[in-house]
Amino acid sequence: MTLRLPEELDAALVTIAEAEHTSKHALILSGVEQLVRERLQAAQVAEALDFVLKRDAGLLKRLEDA
């Protein structure tokens, strides 16, 4: 895989990598891993919310009318 970054983003990445004594590759890998975790967690939360809303629709309606 080849990753082409805009010059400004690449320069910022170099600055961060130097400050953290790591490589650009390691920073990008860490960022992608974090993004994947966040997206998967968001999908799980949405799925759980959908389940609860469907399962408890009657209860929620009664609470709404109370």
DOSE-710084 format. One record per residue: x, y, z of N, C-alpha, C, CB in turn; residue number from 1. Coordinates in pm, 1 decimal. Glycine has a CB too. Layout:
+----------+----------+----------+----------+----------+----------+----------+----------+----------+----------+----------+----------+-----+
|     n.c1 |     n.c2 |     n.c3 |    ca.c1 |    ca.c2 |    ca.c3 |     c.c1 |     c.c2 |     c.c3 |    cb.c1 |    cb.c2 |    cb.c3 | num |
+----------+----------+----------+----------+----------+----------+----------+----------+----------+----------+----------+----------+-----+
|        X |        Y |        Z |        X |        Y |        Z |        X |        Y |        Z |        X |        Y |        Z | NUM |
...
+----------+----------+----------+----------+----------+----------+----------+----------+----------+----------+----------+----------+-----+
//
This chain:
+----------+----------+----------+----------+----------+----------+----------+----------+----------+----------+----------+----------+-----+
|     n.c1 |     n.c2 |     n.c3 |    ca.c1 |    ca.c2 |    ca.c3 |     c.c1 |     c.c2 |     c.c3 |    cb.c1 |    cb.c2 |    cb.c3 | num |
+----------+----------+----------+----------+----------+----------+----------+----------+----------+----------+----------+----------+-----+
|     84.6 |   -116.5 |      0.0 |      0.0 |      0.0 |      0.0 |     89.8 |    123.7 |      0.0 |    -96.6 |     -0.7 |    121.9 |   1 |
|     51.4 |    220.1 |    -78.1 |    121.6 |    347.4 |    -81.0 |     28.1 |    453.7 |    -25.6 |    169.3 |    383.3 |   -225.5 |   2 |
|     80.4 |    536.4 |     61.4 |      0.5 |    642.6 |    121.0 |     62.2 |    776.3 |     82.1 |     -7.8 |    627.4 |    276.4 |   3 |
|    -14.2 |    856.5 |     12.9 |     33.2 |    989.4 |    -27.1 |    -38.6 |   1092.7 |     59.4 |      7.8 |   1016.2 |   -180.7 |   4 |
|     39.5 |   1169.2 |    131.5 |    -16.1 |   1270.5 |    220.5 |     10.3 |   1409.6 |    164.5 |     43.1 |   1257.4 |    361.9 |   5 |
|    -81.0 |   1502.9 |    189.1 |    -51.7 |   1642.1 |    154.3 |     74.1 |   1686.6 |    230.7 |   -174.1 |   1735.8 |    187.6 |   6 |
|    149.3 |   1776.9 |    171.7 |    276.5 |   1820.2 |    230.6 |    261.9 |   1867.7 |    374.8 |    336.6 |   1931.1 |    147.1 |   7 |
|    157.8 |   1946.2 |    402.0 |    139.2 |   1999.6 |    537.4 |    115.3 |   1887.7 |    638.3 |     21.9 |   2098.2 |    540.2 |   8 |
|     35.7 |   1789.6 |    600.4 |      8.0 |   1677.5 |    689.8 |    133.7 |   1593.4 |    711.4 |   -105.5 |   1590.2 |    633.1 |   9 |
|    208.6 |   1570.9 |    605.8 |    333.4 |   1495.2 |    617.3 |    431.6 |   1568.0 |    708.8 |    396.4 |   1472.8 |    478.2 |  10 |
|    441.7 |   1698.6 |    693.7 |    532.8 |   1776.5 |    778.3 |    489.9 |   1768.8 |    924.7 |    537.3 |   1923.8 |    731.8 |  11 |
|    360.8 |   1776.8 |    949.3 |    311.0 |   1765.7 |   1086.6 |    341.2 |   1627.2 |   1143.0 |    159.2 |   1793.8 |   1092.0 |  12 |
|    325.5 |   1525.8 |   1060.6 |    354.0 |   1388.9 |   1102.0 |    502.4 |   1371.9 |   1135.7 |    312.6 |   1290.1 |    991.8 |  13 |
|    589.0 |   1430.5 |   1055.5 |    733.4 |   1426.0 |   1082.4 |    763.1 |   1492.0 |   1216.7 |    813.2 |   1496.2 |    968.7 |  14 |
|    704.1 |   1606.9 |   1240.9 |    726.1 |   1679.3 |   1366.8 |    683.9 |   1594.9 |   1486.6 |    649.0 |   1812.3 |   1366.5 |  15 |
|    566.5 |   1534.2 |   1477.3 |    516.7 |   1450.6 |   1587.5 |    604.9 |   1327.2 |   1605.2 |    370.3 |   1408.0 |   1561.6 |  16 |
|    640.7 |   1263.1 |   1495.3 |    724.7 |   1143.2 |   1502.6 |    858.8 |   1174.4 |   1568.5 |    747.3 |   1084.7 |   1362.2 |  17 |
|    917.9 |   1285.4 |   1531.7 |   1045.6 |   1324.1 |   1592.0 |   1028.7 |   1352.5 |   1741.0 |   1103.8 |   1447.4 |   1520.9 |  18 |
|    922.8 |   1422.5 |   1776.9 |    899.0 |   1456.5 |   1917.7 |    873.4 |   1331.9 |   2002.5 |    780.3 |   1552.4 |   1929.4 |  19 |
|    810.4 |   1231.4 |   1942.5 |    776.7 |   1108.9 |   2016.0 |    879.0 |    997.5 |   1994.1 |    638.8 |   1060.0 |   1974.6 |  20 |
|    986.0 |   1029.0 |   1920.7 |   1092.5 |    931.8 |   1892.9 |   1035.8 |    802.0 |   1834.8 |   1171.8 |    901.4 |   2021.3 |  21 |
|    955.2 |    818.6 |   1733.1 |    894.7 |    703.9 |   1665.9 |    893.7 |    730.5 |   1515.8 |    750.0 |    676.8 |   1718.9 |  22 |
|    839.4 |    639.2 |   1441.0 |    835.2 |    656.5 |   1295.7 |    697.8 |    706.0 |   1250.9 |    869.7 |    524.3 |   1224.8 |  23 |
|    695.3 |    761.4 |   1131.5 |    566.4 |    801.1 |   1073.6 |    478.4 |    678.1 |   1056.7 |    586.3 |    873.2 |    937.1 |  24 |
|    539.3 |    567.7 |   1016.6 |    464.7 |    443.2 |    999.0 |    394.2 |    403.5 |   1129.0 |    558.8 |    330.3 |    952.7 |  25 |
|    466.4 |    408.2 |   1240.6 |    408.6 |    370.7 |   1369.9 |    293.9 |    463.9 |   1408.0 |    516.2 |    372.6 |   1479.3 |  26 |
|    309.8 |    592.7 |   1381.6 |    203.1 |    688.3 |   1412.3 |     79.0 |    662.6 |   1327.9 |    251.9 |    831.3 |   1390.4 |  27 |
|     99.5 |    638.0 |   1200.5 |    -13.5 |    612.0 |   1110.8 |    -83.1 |    482.5 |   1151.1 |     33.8 |    604.3 |    963.4 |  28 |
|     -6.0 |    379.6 |   1182.3 |    -63.4 |    252.4 |   1225.1 |   -145.7 |    270.2 |   1352.3 |     47.2 |    148.6 |   1247.5 |  29 |
|    -92.8 |    344.2 |   1446.5 |   -163.9 |    371.2 |   1571.3 |   -294.0 |    447.4 |   1545.3 |    -74.3 |    450.9 |   1667.4 |  30 |
|   -287.8 |    545.1 |   1457.5 |   -407.2 |    622.9 |   1424.1 |   -514.1 |    539.3 |   1356.6 |   -370.2 |    738.5 |   1335.0 |  31 |
|   -473.7 |    452.3 |   1266.9 |   -569.9 |    365.5 |   1197.8 |   -632.0 |    267.5 |   1296.7 |   -501.4 |    288.7 |   1081.6 |  32 |
|   -549.5 |    210.5 |   1384.9 |   -602.1 |    118.6 |   1486.3 |   -705.0 |    188.1 |   1574.6 |   -488.0 |     62.5 |   1572.4 |  33 |
|   -676.5 |    310.2 |   1615.5 |   -769.2 |    385.9 |   1699.3 |   -899.0 |    413.3 |   1624.5 |   -705.3 |    517.9 |   1745.0 |  34 |
|   -889.5 |    452.2 |   1499.6 |  -1008.1 |    479.0 |   1418.5 |  -1094.9 |    354.4 |   1405.6 |   -967.7 |    529.5 |   1279.7 |  35 |
|  -1032.0 |    240.8 |   1378.9 |  -1106.8 |    115.4 |   1364.5 |  -1176.5 |     80.2 |   1495.7 |  -1012.8 |      0.1 |   1321.0 |  36 |
|  -1105.5 |     90.7 |   1608.8 |  -1166.7 |     62.5 |   1739.4 |  -1287.2 |    152.5 |   1764.2 |  -1063.7 |     80.7 |   1852.2 |  37 |
|  -1271.8 |    282.0 |   1737.4 |  -1380.9 |    376.9 |   1760.8 |  -1501.2 |    346.6 |   1672.8 |  -1333.2 |    519.5 |   1735.9 |  38 |
|  -1476.8 |    315.9 |   1546.3 |  -1587.6 |    286.1 |   1454.5 |  -1659.0 |    157.3 |   1494.2 |  -1536.1 |    275.0 |   1310.0 |  39 |
|  -1582.2 |     55.2 |   1532.6 |  -1643.6 |    -70.3 |   1575.2 |  -1724.7 |    -50.3 |   1702.6 |  -1536.6 |   -177.9 |   1596.9 |  40 |
|  -1672.4 |     27.5 |   1795.2 |  -1743.9 |     54.3 |   1919.4 |  -1871.8 |    132.8 |   1891.4 |  -1654.2 |    131.2 |   2017.8 |  41 |
|  -1864.6 |    230.8 |   1804.3 |  -1983.2 |    309.1 |   1769.3 |  -2089.3 |    220.1 |   1706.1 |  -1946.3 |    423.9 |   1673.6 |  42 |
|  -2047.5 |    127.1 |   1621.9 |  -2142.2 |     34.9 |   1559.3 |  -2205.8 |    -55.5 |   1664.1 |  -2072.3 |    -49.6 |   1451.4 |  43 |
|  -2128.1 |   -101.6 |   1761.3 |  -2181.9 |   -186.5 |   1867.4 |  -2281.3 |   -109.8 |   1953.5 |  -2068.7 |   -241.7 |   1954.2 |  44 |
|  -2250.7 |     14.3 |   1984.8 |  -2341.4 |     96.8 |   2064.7 |  -2471.2 |    120.3 |   1988.6 |  -2275.2 |    231.5 |   2101.3 |  45 |
|  -2461.8 |    151.2 |   1860.6 |  -2581.8 |    174.0 |   1779.7 |  -2666.4 |     47.5 |   1772.7 |  -2543.6 |    220.4 |   1637.9 |  46 |
|  -2601.7 |    -66.4 |   1758.2 |  -2673.9 |   -194.2 |   1752.5 |  -2743.1 |   -222.7 |   1886.0 |  -2577.1 |   -310.0 |   1716.6 |  47 |
|  -2674.6 |   -198.1 |   1996.2 |  -2733.0 |   -220.4 |   2128.6 |  -2850.1 |   -126.4 |   2152.9 |  -2627.2 |   -201.9 |   2237.9 |  48 |
|  -2835.4 |     -1.3 |   2114.2 |  -2943.7 |     95.6 |   2130.5 |  -3065.2 |     54.8 |   2048.9 |  -2897.4 |    235.7 |   2089.6 |  49 |
|  -3043.3 |     12.9 |   1926.3 |  -3152.7 |    -32.5 |   1841.0 |  -3224.2 |   -151.1 |   1905.0 |  -3100.3 |    -70.6 |   1701.3 |  50 |
|  -3148.5 |   -244.6 |   1959.7 |  -3206.5 |   -361.0 |   2026.5 |  -3294.2 |   -317.9 |   2143.7 |  -3095.7 |   -455.9 |   2075.1 |  51 |
|  -3242.6 |   -230.6 |   2229.1 |  -3317.2 |   -185.8 |   2347.2 |  -3442.3 |   -108.7 |   2306.4 |  -3228.2 |    -98.2 |   2437.2 |  52 |
|  -3429.7 |    -21.9 |   2207.8 |  -3545.8 |     56.0 |   2164.1 |  -3655.7 |    -34.3 |   2109.6 |  -3504.7 |    157.8 |   2057.7 |  53 |
|  -3617.9 |   -138.7 |   2036.5 |  -3717.5 |   -232.0 |   1984.1 |  -3775.8 |   -317.8 |   2095.5 |  -3655.8 |   -321.1 |   1876.0 |  54 |
|  -3688.8 |   -370.3 |   2181.0 |  -3733.4 |   -458.6 |   2288.8 |  -3824.4 |   -386.0 |   2387.0 |  -3613.3 |   -516.3 |   2362.6 |  55 |
|  -3793.1 |   -261.4 |   2417.3 |  -3866.6 |   -186.7 |   2519.2 |  -3957.6 |    -79.8 |   2460.6 |  -3770.1 |   -123.0 |   2615.0 |  56 |
|  -3998.4 |    -96.6 |   2336.2 |  -4081.8 |      4.9 |   2270.4 |  -4209.9 |     31.2 |   2348.2 |  -4116.0 |    -38.7 |   2128.0 |  57 |
|  -4275.2 |    -74.4 |   2395.1 |  -4399.2 |    -57.9 |   2470.9 |  -4377.2 |     19.0 |   2599.4 |  -4460.1 |   -192.6 |   2502.1 |  58 |
|  -4274.4 |    -16.3 |   2672.0 |  -4242.1 |     52.1 |   2796.4 |  -4210.3 |    198.7 |   2771.2 |  -4124.6 |    -16.0 |   2865.7 |  59 |
|  -4131.1 |    225.2 |   2669.2 |  -4096.2 |    363.9 |   2637.0 |  -4219.5 |    444.3 |   2599.3 |  -3994.3 |    368.5 |   2523.1 |  60 |
|  -4313.6 |    381.4 |   2529.7 |  -4438.1 |    450.1 |   2492.1 |  -4518.7 |    483.8 |   2617.1 |  -4522.7 |    362.5 |   2395.3 |  61 |
|  -4526.8 |    389.0 |   2711.1 |  -4601.1 |    414.9 |   2835.3 |  -4535.4 |    526.7 |   2915.1 |  -4610.0 |    287.1 |   2921.0 |  62 |
|  -4404.6 |    528.0 |   2919.7 |  -4334.0 |    634.8 |   2990.9 |  -4355.6 |    769.8 |   2922.9 |  -4183.8 |    603.6 |   2999.0 |  63 |
|  -4360.2 |    767.8 |   2791.4 |  -4383.4 |    890.9 |   2715.6 |  -4521.3 |    948.2 |   2747.7 |  -4370.4 |    864.6 |   2564.0 |  64 |
|  -4619.7 |    860.2 |   2763.0 |  -4757.5 |    902.9 |   2787.8 |  -4783.6 |    935.8 |   2934.0 |  -4853.4 |    795.8 |   2742.7 |  65 |
|  -4691.2 |    902.0 |   3022.9 |  -4713.0 |    922.3 |   3166.7 |  -4699.8 |   1067.8 |   3205.1 |  -4615.0 |    839.1 |   3247.6 |  66 |
+----------+----------+----------+----------+----------+----------+----------+----------+----------+----------+----------+----------+-----+
//
